[in-house]
Amino acid sequence: MMGHAGMAATVVRYLRAVGSPTGVERPIDPLPRPDLRAVREDERRPVDPTEFRRVLGHFASGVTIVTAPAPEGESRPAGFACQSFASLSLDPPLVAFMVGRTSATWPRIARAGVFCVNVLGAEQDGLCRDFAVSSSRRPDKFAGVPHAPAPVTGSPRLEGVPAWIDCTIHAVHTGGDHLIVVGRVQAMGTDDEAAAAGPLLFHRGAFGRFTEPRQRP
């Protein structure tokens, strides 16, 4: 099985392939937005972006915060709020998250080569908002946020989350204006007390909670 160094090397090769700097002496810039078109210039777009967001907003999802330890040469860990997260494979155990190519946080996670997915609970919408802002507006997103190193990768495991998944980066794929990051699960766990409040949900642009279905008579 490939170790942390191998995983990190895979990501570095990817960054080099797309033309991003990889030296630790300077930060990696976000990837440029790709010039993608599914139709010719004289054709109408098949789907309006606003309508795309409106329709897809009907799909309720959970909410996570993806974190990584400080890359070499930096002092602060990385993290961002992410609703595009899913389990991918049972054997081997893989998960995936999607991140915008223009994200300023993703290159820092890529340099670390590892990450931890923190699944948020119903009471943690404020925490989600704190991590959803750009790094330029909130340079230290972890200020005042209790956390401890995840057992294998050392990525920040946030205190009081219902579940966490500790991963090494397994693969990175392009998906239009986003990247699909696949992680190999190295460790995971739950907090039964935190989970009792239920999950934090996101639906049609707003946070919500899960309600137990009524029992049939």
ROPAVO-545018 format. One record per residue: residue in three letters; x, y, z of N, C-alpha, C in turn. Coordinates in steps of 0.001 Angstrom, whole numbers, padded with zeros to 6 digits, always signed. Layout:
# residues N
ALAXYZXYZXYZ;...
# end
This chain:
# residues 217
MET+000842-001184+000000+000000+000000+000000+000885+001246+000000;MET+000538+002234-000799+001324+003440-000899+001251+004245+000388;GLY+002398+004731+000881+002434+005504+002113+002089+006965+001890;HIS+002156+007755+002996+001820+009179+002909+002698+009885+001889;ALA+004000+009564+001893+004912+010236+000968+004523+009937-000474;GLY+004124+008688-000731+003712+008323-002079+002453+009050-002499;MET+001499+009165-001571+000276+009888-001873+000581+011344-002184;ALA+001424+011944-001359+001781+013342-001579+002487+013525-002913;ALA+003358+012556-003255+004069+012639-004530+003100+012573-005694;THR+002049+011750-005555+001039+011659-006607+000372+013008-006832;VAL+000046+013694-005733-000601+014998-005848+000360+016020-006437;VAL+001624+015961-006027+002613+016895-006580+002730+016706-008087;ARG+002734+015443-008545+002793+015195-009985+001576+015780-010678;TYR+000412+015661-010021-000802+016247-010595-000674+017759-010702;LEU-000198+018398-009639-000059+019852-009654+000918+020302-010727;ARG+001989+019553-010901+002937+019884-011959+002291+019742-013325;ALA+001444+018720-013460+000810+018469-014751-000104+019609-015160;VAL-000743+020254-014153-001643+021357-014483-000946+022698-014402;GLY+000356+022691-014149+001127+023923-014216+001174+024720-012940;SER+000865+024118-011789+000924+024838-010527+002300+024683-009906;PRO+002835+025717-009223+004117+025589-008560+004034+024602-007415;THR+005113+023859-007132+005097+022840-006088+006150+023050-005024;GLY+007008+024031-005148+008026+024274-004144+007428+024769-002845;VAL+008009+024402-001713+007458+024788-000429+007781+026236-000094;GLU+008691+026864-000872+009099+028215-000533+008049+029251-000923;ARG+007020+028860-001684+005979+029799-002064+004651+029068-002121;PRO+003539+029772-001860+002241+029112-001865+001815+028729-003264;ILE+000947+027733-003340+000398+027309-004620-000858+028120-004896;ASP-000922+028719-006064-002076+029520-006433-003242+028619-006813;PRO-004487+029132-006685-005630+028353-007159-005502+028087-008655;LEU-006098+026973-009091-006078+026672-010518-006982+027651-011254;PRO-006622+028047-012468-007471+028968-013221-008773+028307-013622;ARG-009820+029112-013756-011098+028568-014208-010943+028109-015657;PRO-011306+026856-015942-011122+026358-017308-012108+027002-018272;ASP-011700+027160-019511-012570+027686-020548-013297+026510-021181;LEU-014423+026136-020569-015151+024951-021002-016470+025353-021644;ARG-016782+024760-022767-018063+024995-023410-018564+023670-023978;ALA-019840+023398-023742-020443+022187-024283-021126+022469-025622;VAL-021216+023741-025997-021874+024123-027244-021000+025137-027967;ARG-021288+025345-029240-020556+026334-030010-020963+027738-029589;GLU-020168+028718-029967-020431+030102-029589-021785+030585-030092;ASP-022231+030059-031232-023491+030515-031811-024684+029697-031339;GLU-024466+028797-030399-025557+027972-029880-025984+028428-028491;ARG-027234+028142-028175-027743+028456-026849-027227+027431-025843;ARG-026907+027904-024629-026495+026964-023582-027629+025974-023310;PRO-027324+024675-023216-028380+023696-022958-029013+023862-021579;VAL-028249+024363-020611-028766+024536-019249-028292+025880-018709;ASP-029224+026678-018214-028867+027956-017601-028248+027692-016229;PRO-027096+028304-015906-026443+028038-014619-027335+028317-013410;THR-028139+029386-013485-029037+029695-012363-030082+028606-012188;GLU-030628+028128-013312-031612+027055-013246-030970+025758-012763;PHE-029731+025535-013172-029001+024351-012720-028903+024341-011201;ARG-028499+025477-010614-028384+025561-009155-029741+025390-008478;ARG-030786+026005-009061-032110+025932-008440-032617+024494-008390;VAL-032497+023797-009508-033005+022427-009568-032178+021505-008677;LEU-030849+021594-008767-030000+020717-007960-030100+021027-006470;GLY-030561+022243-006142-030743+022598-004741-031809+021774-004044;HIS-032647+021083-004817-033673+020226-004219-033088+018929-003674;PHE-031835+018666-003990-031179+017469-003452-030558+017825-002109;ALA-031130+017311-001034-030618+017594+000310-029324+016818+000535;SER-028395+017446+001217-027117+016788+001496-026691+017079+002920;GLY-025748+016281+003390-025104+016589+004650-024064+017673+004427;VAL-023397+018077+005501-022386+019130+005416-021140+018663+006164;THR-019987+018917+005586-018728+018524+006209-017751+019693+006210;ILE-016702+019551+007000-015543+020435+006919-014341+019542+006643;VAL-013683+019789+005519-012502+019031+005133-011275+019783+005629;THR-010421+019105+006380-009255+019747+006979-007975+019009+006587;ALA-006863+019705+006724-005554+019101+006485-004544+019797+007379;PRO-003484+019103+007768-002455+019740+008595-001732+020809+007783;ALA-001032+021688+008474-000285+022744+007799+000736+022129+006857;PRO+000745+022529+005593+001760+022012+004675+003162+022427+005129;GLU+004160+021734+004641+005536+022058+004990+005836+023516+004647;GLY+006432+024217+005597+006755+025617+005392+005661+026574+005823;GLU+004508+026040+006293+003409+026876+006770+003097+026529+008214;SER+002405+027460+008897+002118+027261+010318+000649+026974+010595;ARG-000230+027263+009645-001660+027096+009884-002216+025915+009101;PRO-003107+025127+009730-003763+024052+008991-004738+024621+007968;ALA-005228+023771+007093-006156+024185+006041-007521+023566+006290;GLY-008567+024235+005823-009898+023678+005970-010936+024477+005206;PHE-011975+023792+004755-013077+024476+004079-014360+023674+004242;ALA-015505+024372+004194-016802+023714+004285-017133+023057+002961;CYS-017656+021828+003014-017899+021055+001795-019172+020232+001935;GLN-020118+020433+001019-021318+019597+001007-021231+018506-000061;SER-020279+018645-000982-020123+017651-002045-019170+016550-001580;PHE-019682+015712-000723-018899+014609-000152-019717+013330-000255;ALA-019040+012207-000491-019757+010937-000602-018823+009775-000322;SER-019399+008670+000145-018644+007422+000206-018527+006891-001220;LEU-017442+006191-001520-017185+005776-002897-017004+004274-003036;SER-016221+003672-002134-015903+002252-002280-015731+001619-000913;LEU-016185+000378-000810-016026-000364+000437-014713-001135+000466;ASP-014300-001658-000685-013062-002442-000759-012305-002078-002036;PRO-011280-001215-001948-010750-000612-000719-011661+000504-000220;PRO-011509+000903+001046-012369+001955+001591-011977+003324+001027;LEU-012851+003883+000190-012585+005164-000447-013752+006112-000235;VAL-013439+007394-000105-014440+008454-000078-014021+009497-001101;ALA-014908+010440-001396-014584+011473-002373-015233+012787-001974;PHE-014566+013875-002317-015188+015189-002202-014853+015992-003441;MET-015697+016963-003739-015501+017822-004887-015159+019234-004421;VAL-014218+019859-005101-013780+021194-004724-013573+022017-005993;GLY-013925+023289-005943-013768+024160-007098-012312+024325-007481;ARG-012048+024384-008789-010678+024526-009265-010061+025849-008819;THR-010895+026848-008520-010369+028144-008105-010219+028260-006590;SER-010459+027184-005859-010331+027207-004395-008894+027529-003984;ALA-008759+028435-003018-007435+028761-002488-007006+027768-001411;THR-007957+026992-000876-007641+026032+000179-007174+024699-000391;TRP-007755+024277-001508-007408+022978-002065-005913+022798-002312;PRO-005192+023758-002916-003762+023519-003134-002999+023232-001851;ARG-003428+023811-000724-002762+023562+000552-003052+022133+001020;ILE-004279+021651+000799-004606+020268+001132-003816+019321+000236;ALA-003701+019678-001043-002951+018846-001982-001498+018724-001563;ARG-000910+019805-001101+000482+019769-000655+000649+018898+000580;ALA-000356+018901+001450-000287+018053+002646-000393+016575+002265;GLY-001166+016269+001227-001318+014889+000783-002289+014063+001606;VAL-002930+014689+002589-003843+013991+003487-004988+014933+003844;PHE-006066+014363+004396-007174+015209+004852-008055+014431+005814;CYS-008876+015177+006554-009870+014584+007448-011220+015207+007137;VAL-012224+014368+006930-013583+014843+006705-014301+014860+008051;ASN-014749+016046+008462-015486+016211+009716-016965+016392+009387;VAL-017783+015415+009729-019218+015458+009448-019898+016307+010519;LEU-020614+017344+010100-021176+018297+011051-022543+017860+011569;GLY-022801+018255+012827-024075+017984+013465-025031+019157+013354;ALA-026273+018927+013786-027348+019902+013608-027060+021256+014243;GLU-026241+021295+015287-025974+022547+015989-024739+023273+015466;GLN-024137+022791+014400-022847+023324+013966-022911+024138+012677;ASP-024057+024754+012410-024166+025589+011216-023256+026815+011306;GLY-023067+027350+012521-022161+028489+012679-020735+028119+012337;LEU-020322+026920+012730-018984+026439+012412-018826+026298+010898;CYS-019872+025818+010252-019841+025685+008803-019656+027048+008145;ARG-020383+028052+008612-020269+029394+008029-018860+029947+008203;ASP-018253+029670+009351-016886+030165+009592-015899+029577+008589;PHE-016085+028316+008235-015161+027663+007309-015549+027868+005845;ALA-016746+028425+005614-017190+028655+004245-016636+029958+003675;VAL-016171+030867+004541-015654+032150+004060-014276+031946+003446;SER-013870+032878+002609-012579+032778+001943-011446+033010+002941;SER-010273+032477+002601-009102+032640+003462-008679+034098+003564;SER-008981+034884+002545-008618+036297+002591-009443+037046+003632;ARG-010685+036614+003834-011546+037251+004835-011299+036690+006229;ARG-010920+035415+006309-010681+034766+007607-009412+033940+007475;PRO-008246+034574+007623-006975+033863+007404-006791+032639+008300;ASP-007231+032737+009564-007080+031604+010481-008466+031085+010854;LYS-008963+030137+010073-010297+029600+010313-010362+028740+011569;PHE-009211+028323+012079-009186+027441+013240-009085+028199+014562;ALA-009013+029528+014499-008910+030318+015719-010141+030084+016602;GLY-009911+029635+017827-011005+029392+018759-011783+028120+018501;VAL-011336+027289+017564-012031+026039+017239-011247+024873+017844;PRO-011766+024216+018880-011045+023085+019489-010880+021933+018498;HIS-009668+021428+018396-009418+020298+017507-008184+019542+017983;ALA-008059+018323+017507-006921+017460+017841-006490+016738+016573;PRO-005246+016262+016517-004785+015566+015317-005520+014235+015123;ALA-005946+013976+013895-006505+012671+013568-005402+011621+013727;PRO-005761+010385+014078-004747+009416+014519-003700+009016+013495;VAL-004023+009002+012219-003067+008539+011217-002388+009700+010493;THR-003158+010648+009991-002588+011709+009150-002249+012980+009907;GLY-002784+013142+011115-002541+014377+011856-003396+015540+011407;SER-004325+015296+010482-005240+016357+010050-006136+016763+011219;PRO-006562+018041+011281-007399+018480+012390-008734+017723+012457;ARG-008962+017085+013590-010248+016451+013878-010992+017383+014821;LEU-012067+017988+014331-012771+019011+015087-013541+018407+016254;GLU-013504+019102+017364-014172+018623+018575-015688+018715+018412;GLY-016388+017674+018856-017849+017707+018887-018544+017376+017584;VAL-017820+016831+016603-018495+016430+015362-019018+015005+015514;PRO-020143+014681+014891-020707+013339+015027-019830+012235+014447;ALA-019060+012557+013375-018237+011531+012743-017053+012188+012047;TRP-015984+011414+011892-014790+011904+011194-014171+010760+010417;ILE-013530+011104+009268-012899+010121+008402-011511+010632+008050;ASP-010489+009912+008451-009083+010302+008269-008547+009628+007004;CYS-008024+010420+006062-007701+009885+004733-006348+010359+004201;THR-005792+009555+003313-004696+009985+002460-005258+010183+001060;ILE-004678+011110+000302-005170+011363-001050-004796+010194-001943;HIS-005799+009611-002576-005632+008421-003417-005555+008785-004900;ALA-006378+009753-005332-006404+010167-006736-007101+011510-006843;VAL-006815+012223-007926-007476+013496-008228-007904+013460-009689;HIS-009192+013741-009940-009726+013734-011297-010330+015097-011608;THR-010309+015478-012876-010952+016721-013273-012423+016465-013555;GLY-013251+017452-013223-014679+017372-013474-015217+018747-013815;GLY-014949+019208-015038-015398+020546-015422-014684+021609-014616;ASP-015462+022482-013949-014847+023546-013154-014538+023106-011731;HIS-014668+021804-011458-014329+021245-010148-013304+020122-010287;LEU-012732+019738-009145-011856+018582-009059-012531+017536-008175;ILE-012338+016281-008522-012881+015168-007747-011707+014539-007008;VAL-011704+014692-005695-010599+014210-004868-011024+012909-004193;VAL-010291+011849-004455-010585+010540-003863-009611+010281-002723;GLY-010139+009924-001580-009303+009649-000423-009411+008203+000017;ARG-008281+007627+000416-008289+006268+000976-008391+006377+002488;VAL-009398+005758+003056-009676+005871+004489-008633+005103+005285;GLN-008013+005800+006246-007001+005197+007112-007518+004982+008535;ALA-008466+005809+008944-009061+005688+010282-010372+006452+010264;MET-011257+006125+011191-012543+006816+011253-013161+006577+012624;GLY-014156+007397+012954-014790+007228+014245-016024+008092+014378;THR-016765+007871+015464-017988+008633+015737-018003+009097+017179;ASP-018833+010077+017450-019079+010572+018802-020574+010427+019034;ASP-020976+009427+019814-022395+009130+020002-023147+010298+020634;GLU-022500+011005+021544-023165+012143+022191-023438+013253+021176;ALA-022443+013552+020331-022626+014588+019316-023639+014151+018265;ALA-023654+012857+017961-024555+012354+016932-026013+012361+017378;ALA-026255+012420+018677-027621+012370+019188-028466+013540+018700;ALA-027828+014683+018403-028570+015858+017943-028982+015747+016483;GLY-028444+014741+015771-028770+014572+014369-027800+015324+013471;PRO-027904+015132+012165-026971+015746+011225-027389+017167+010837;LEU-026423+017924+010367-026704+019220+009752-026980+018964+008274;LEU-028107+019468+007779-028489+019267+006387-028478+020590+005632;PHE-028284+020506+004319-028328+021687+003461-029316+021414+002333;HIS-030307+022310+002186-031359+022088+001201-031873+023425+000688;ARG-031821+023604-000622-032320+024813-001286-031725+026082-000680;GLY-030413+026039-000432-029692+027217+000015-029810+027524+001491;ALA-030359+026606+002281-030533+026865+003709-030180+025619+004516;PHE-029795+025832+005781-029513+024722+006678-030814+024182+007256;GLY-030819+022914+007591-031984+022297+008190-031585+021125+009065;ARG-032579+020464+009638-032339+019322+010513-033151+018135+010046;PHE-032690+016977+010439-033395+015736+010120-034468+015485+011168;THR-035657+015145+010716-036759+014813+011612-037120+013349+011426;GLU-037177+012621+012517-037522+011212+012440-038910+011056+011814;PRO-039070+010144+010853-040386+009942+010237-041391+009413+011254;ARG-042626+009813+011063-043666+009325+011958-043906+007837+011722;GLN-044157+007135+012799-044431+005711+012677-045811+005497+012075;ARG-045887+004500+011208-047174+004199+010606-048102+003566+011639;PRO-049409+003905+011581-050344+003317+012560-050475+001806+012378;
# end
